[in-house]
Amino acid sequence: MHTHPERSDTTARAWWEARYAERAGIWSGRVNAVLADVASSLPVGRALDLGCGEGGDVVWLAQQGWEATGVDLSVTAVTRGSRAAVAAGVEERTAFVAADLGSWETAARFDLVTASFLQSWPVAIPRGAILARAAGFVASGGHLLVTAHAAPPHGDLPEELRSYRFPTPAEDLAAMTLDAGWEVVAAELRPRTATTPEGSPHEVLDSVVLARRAPRNTLVG
């Protein structure tokens, strides 16, 4: 297990570092439901989580037997992810990288690349460009999964967040700029019941795009 700091966007990084500094943990630590559903149907392999936050998805993937890497803009977030992996006993199957996803590169290729709720407000990140680059990290025969809030995740958003434009599945699919070597498995809206910080259930709407890169021996040309 290792944590590598890399150059990142100063404004967005500062905002997220301040957000993480508010308290010891800002996410639940539980795996995202869409990722759990998709990954459970796939053969175990190598996974990459873009915008991994405090590492809940990375740790869960490692617990299922995946070799999982998480990348996030925040050094604080990936440090917490590393600690969570140690606490769960899966540090040998995890790696965390602090980096700007708009420029981060790796020679590795992954059987599953996932971005769950890779949305940043009020400070913007180059989300469309990140999704376009994500496809390049997928191995032959691998999957790319993008899950996003398609509507406000709760009804009491602060005023500065009310103008945020939530992506549609079609918009995220277009941002990926996939070529003919890909099969679109799903591009849809999915309702989900979530729980507020106070413990009350409420309905949310997710945008889900899942695509599969054709195995190398089936590619034409």
N, C-alpha and C positions, 0 to 999 in steps of 0.2 A: 504494500500500500504506500502511496506517496502523494504529496501535494506540491504542485509546481505553480508558483506565481508567474504570470506573464503580463505584458502590457495590456491595459484595458482602458476603455473610454472613461475619462476622469469624472465627468458629470454624472453619468448613470452609475458608475461605481461608487462615487461618494454618496449618492442618494440611497443606494441599496445598503451600503455599509451602515449608514445612519439608521436605516429601517431595522436591520438586524441587531443594532446596538440597543434598540428599545427594550428588548427582553431576551431571556436566555434561549428562547425558541419561538419562531413565529408560525411554523407550520405544524401539522398534526404528527408528522412522522409516519403516517400510514401511506401505503401504496395507493396511487391513483387508480380508480376503479377500471377505467378503460384500458390502461396498461396491463393491469392484472388479468383482465379478460383476454386480451390479445396474446400476451406473452405465455399464458397458460396453455395456449393451443399450438405453440411453436416448439420445435426441438431446441433444447438448451444450447447456447453458443456464446458468442461475444456480443455485449450490448453497450450502447453509448447513449447516455442521457444528457441532452442539451438543455442547459438551464436547470441544473439538478437541485438548486436550492440547498437545503440542509440534508439532502441525501436519502430521503425516505424511499424513493423508487429504486435507487442504486442498491441500497441495503436489501430491499425485498428481492430484487433480481438475483443478488448474490446468494440469498437464502434458498432460492429455487435452483441453484447450481450454475447460474450464469457467471461469466467473467465480465464484470460491469465497471464502466468508467463514467464518471460524472464530471461535467464541465459547467462552471458558473462564473459570472463576473465577480462575485463577492468572495474575497479571501475568508471572511468570517463564515460564510455559508459552507464552503468546502471543508474548512477546518472542523465545523460541527459534523459534517457528513463523515469525515474520517473518524471522528470520535464515536459516532453512531455505529460505524462498521466494526470498530474494535469492540464496542459493548455487545454487539450481536455475534461476535466471533467469526466474522466473515472478512476480516481485513485482507486476507491473502487472495481473495477473489475480487477486490475492489481497488480502484484508483480514482483520485480526485484531482482536478486541475482547475486552478483559478486563472481564467483567461477571457478575453473579449471574443465572443463567438462570431463576431463580424470579420475577424482576421485569423482566428486559431486554425492551425493546420495539424494534421497527423498523417503518417503513412499507413496507419492501421486501418483496416476495414472491418465492419461489424455486421453481424447477422440481424441485429435489430438496432435501429436508431430511433430514438423517441424524444419528443419535445412535448411536455405536458404543461399547459398553461404558461407558455413562454410569452408572457405579456407584461409590459412594464409601463405603469402610469403612476404619476404624471410625467415622469422622465422617460423619453422614448429611447428605444433601441432599434437597430436596423433589422426588424423582425423578418421582413420579406427577403432580404438578402441572406439572412441566416438560414431560412427554410430552403432557399435555392442552393446553398452550399451543403445543406444536410444530406441531400441525395448522393453527393460525392463520397460520403463516408460509408455507404451501404455496400456490403459485399455482394457478389453474384448470388442470386437466390434469396437475398435478405429482404427485410421489410423496413419501411419508413412509416412511423406512426406520429401524427401530429394531433394533439387534443388541445382545444382552446375554449375559453369562455365565449359562448355565442350571444350571451346576454348578461346583464349585471348579475354577479354571483349572489348579491343580496340587495335589499331595497333601501338601505340607508347609506348609500355611497356619499362621500364628501363632495362638496360642490365642485372642486377642481377635477373630479373624476367623471362627472356626469356627461361631459362631451366626448368621452372615449368612444371610438367606433369599433365595435366588436366584429371580428372577421367571420365571414361565412365559409362553409366548406369549399365552395367553388373558388373563393378568393385565395384560400390557403393552397388549394390544389394548383391554381394558376401560378402562385408564387414559387412553387417547387420547380417549375419549368421541366417537368419530366419528359423524356423522349420516348420513342416507340419501344424501347427496351424495358418498359415498365407496364405492369398491370395495376389498375386502380381497383382495389378490393372493396373499399368503402369510401364514400364522401357524403356525409350525412349529419343531420342534427340528432342528438340523443338526449332525451330528458333524463334527469337523475335527481334523486332525493338526497340532499345534503343536510348537514347539521350546523346550526349557527354556533358561535362561541358560547352562547348561553345554553346550548343543548336542545334548541327547538328545531324540528325538521322543517325544511323548506325545499321547494322545487327549483332546480337550476337547469340550464340548457347548455349542452356541450356541442361544439363542432368537432367532428372526428373525420380525419382523413388517413386512410391506410393504403399503402401502395407496396407492391412487391417487384423487385428487380428480377428480370428473367435470369435463370441460370445461364452460365456462360455458354454451355453447349447448345442452347436453344436460340442464341442471338444470331440474327441474320446479318451477313456482310462482314 
